[in-house]
Amino acid sequence: MTHRLLWFVVLSSLVTGCLAEAVAAQTVQQQPEQLQQRPARRITVSFQDADIRDVLAVFAEFTGRSIVPGSGVAGTVNADITNQPWDVALETLMRANGFAIEYLPSGIIRVDAVERLRAREELEPLVTRTFRINYVPAAEMVATLAGMKTARGAVVANQSTNTLIVTDVEAVVANVGALVSQLDIRTPQVSIQSKIIFVNRTDAEELG
């Protein structure tokens, strides 16, 4: 009996995951702890008619961070916080009392009235940094990052070198750099491998 060989091509898809690589930012200044993509510790605490500066002292001790309130920061806090990220809890409490938070590149947290923080931003010098983008078109990031800049800031994409040029106050540039490192991620690739299997049809029929 003539043996006919059947060729079966089996395709298998192997999905290769790639780790996100940090963007090569032209900066030597370390970013604040909250920008290093580590989850914030959770806090459970209750405040009853607590002075707002005492509340800030509690968060400073809990986080090990320096929290500097402005001269106009005053009031009392009544709140029960249960198992919440400390940064979310702190920002919520300050907003409820009419204050805003600014994370400085040095790691210090500044608390003050929104108007005072904005006025201070107007006096801060501008810095410019270039971020080289590795895996996505730099121009696609501009719209997302533009919402983070101040009125004096600018985010521009250089398509020929696929880089972002960011000009703003130091704190904003640091925040932009942290977000860029999260957005500039290689897309998982799919590779196709094939195997050729030789099957003797007669033997297969004998096996049933």
C-alpha positions in Angstrom: 0.0 0.0 0.0 1.3 3.3 -0.9 1.9 5.4 2.1 0.9 9.0 1.7 2.4 11.5 3.9 0.2 14.3 5.2 1.9 17.5 6.3 0.3 19.3 9.2 1.5 22.7 9.9 0.8 23.7 13.5 1.0 27.3 14.3 1.6 28.4 17.9 1.5 32.0 19.1 4.0 33.0 21.6 3.3 36.2 23.3 6.4 37.9 24.6 5.9 40.4 27.4 8.4 43.2 27.7 9.3 45.1 30.8 8.8 48.9 30.7 12.1 50.7 30.5 12.6 54.1 32.0 13.0 57.0 29.7 16.5 58.5 29.5 15.8 61.9 30.8 18.6 64.4 30.8 18.4 65.2 34.5 20.5 64.5 37.5 17.9 65.4 40.1 16.1 62.6 41.9 12.4 62.6 41.7 10.2 62.7 44.8 9.2 59.4 46.4 5.6 59.6 45.2 6.8 59.8 41.6 8.7 56.6 41.7 5.7 54.4 40.9 5.5 52.8 44.3 2.1 52.4 46.0 1.5 54.8 48.8 1.2 53.3 52.3 -2.4 53.2 53.6 -3.4 55.1 56.7 -6.3 54.7 59.2 -6.8 57.7 61.5 -9.5 59.8 63.1 -9.5 63.5 63.7 -11.9 65.3 66.0 -11.6 69.1 66.1 -7.9 68.7 65.4 -5.8 71.7 64.5 -4.9 71.4 60.8 -1.2 71.8 61.6 -1.4 68.9 64.0 -3.0 66.9 61.2 -0.1 67.7 58.9 2.4 66.7 61.7 0.6 63.3 61.9 1.1 62.8 58.1 4.7 64.0 58.3 5.5 61.4 61.0 3.6 58.6 59.2 5.3 59.2 55.8 8.7 60.4 57.0 8.3 63.4 54.7 8.7 67.1 55.4 5.4 68.9 55.2 5.6 72.7 55.1 2.4 74.7 55.7 2.0 78.2 54.5 1.5 81.1 56.9 -2.2 81.2 56.2 -2.8 77.5 56.8 -5.2 77.3 59.8 -8.4 75.6 60.8 -9.7 72.4 62.4 -10.3 69.0 60.9 -13.0 66.5 61.6 -12.6 63.3 59.6 -12.4 59.5 59.8 -9.9 58.0 57.4 -10.0 54.2 57.0 -7.4 52.3 55.0 -6.8 54.9 52.4 -3.5 55.8 50.5 -1.9 58.5 52.6 -1.5 60.9 49.7 -5.1 60.6 48.7 -6.2 61.1 52.3 -3.9 64.1 52.7 -5.0 65.8 49.5 -8.7 65.2 50.3 -8.4 66.7 53.7 -6.6 69.8 52.5 -9.0 70.4 49.6 -11.9 70.1 52.1 -10.3 73.0 54.0 -9.6 75.1 51.0 -5.9 74.3 50.6 -3.8 72.7 47.9 -0.7 70.5 48.0 2.5 70.9 46.0 5.1 68.1 45.8 8.5 69.6 45.3 11.3 67.7 43.5 13.3 67.7 46.8 10.6 65.5 48.3 9.2 68.3 50.5 5.4 68.7 50.5 4.1 72.3 50.5 0.6 73.1 51.7 -1.0 76.5 51.1 -3.9 78.3 49.6 -4.3 77.7 45.8 -3.8 81.4 45.0 -0.6 81.5 46.9 0.8 78.4 45.3 -0.1 79.8 41.9 1.5 83.2 42.7 4.7 81.4 43.9 4.8 79.4 40.6 4.9 82.7 38.7 8.1 83.6 40.6 9.8 80.3 40.1 12.5 80.0 37.4 11.7 77.9 34.4 13.8 74.8 33.5 14.0 72.9 30.3 14.6 69.2 30.0 14.6 66.8 27.1 13.2 63.3 27.3 14.1 60.7 24.7 11.1 58.5 23.8 11.9 54.9 22.9 8.8 53.0 22.1 6.0 55.4 21.0 5.8 58.5 18.8 6.7 61.5 21.0 4.0 63.6 19.3 1.3 61.3 20.6 2.3 62.2 24.2 2.0 66.0 23.8 -1.8 66.2 24.3 -1.7 64.1 27.4 1.3 66.0 29.0 0.0 69.5 28.0 -2.6 69.3 30.7 0.1 69.1 33.4 1.9 72.3 32.5 1.5 75.7 34.0 0.5 78.8 32.0 4.2 79.5 31.4 5.1 76.0 30.5 5.4 74.2 27.1 5.6 70.7 25.9 7.0 70.2 22.3 7.8 67.1 20.4 10.8 66.8 18.1 9.7 64.2 15.6 13.1 63.8 13.9 14.7 62.6 17.1 11.5 61.4 18.8 12.1 63.5 21.9 10.0 65.7 24.1 11.2 69.1 25.1 9.5 70.2 28.3 9.8 73.7 29.8 8.2 74.6 33.1 8.9 75.0 36.8 11.0 72.3 38.4 8.1 70.4 40.1 6.0 70.2 36.9 9.0 69.0 34.9 9.6 66.2 37.5 5.9 65.2 37.3 6.0 65.1 33.5 9.1 62.9 33.6 7.4 60.4 35.9 4.4 60.2 33.6 6.5 59.8 30.5 8.2 56.8 32.0 4.8 55.2 32.5 3.6 56.0 28.9 6.8 55.0 27.1 6.3 51.3 27.2 7.1 48.8 24.5 4.0 47.1 23.0 4.0 43.3 23.6 4.9 41.6 20.4 3.5 38.3 19.0 5.9 35.9 17.2 4.6 33.1 15.1 6.5 29.8 15.1 5.7 26.8 13.0 6.4 23.1 13.2 6.1 20.5 10.4 4.9 17.1 11.6 5.2 14.0 9.4 2.3 11.6 9.9 2.1 8.1 8.4 -1.6 7.9 7.5 -1.6 4.1 7.4 -0.3 3.8 10.9 -2.8 6.4 12.0 -5.7 4.4 10.5 -4.4 1.2 12.2 -4.6 3.0 15.5 -8.2 3.7 14.9 
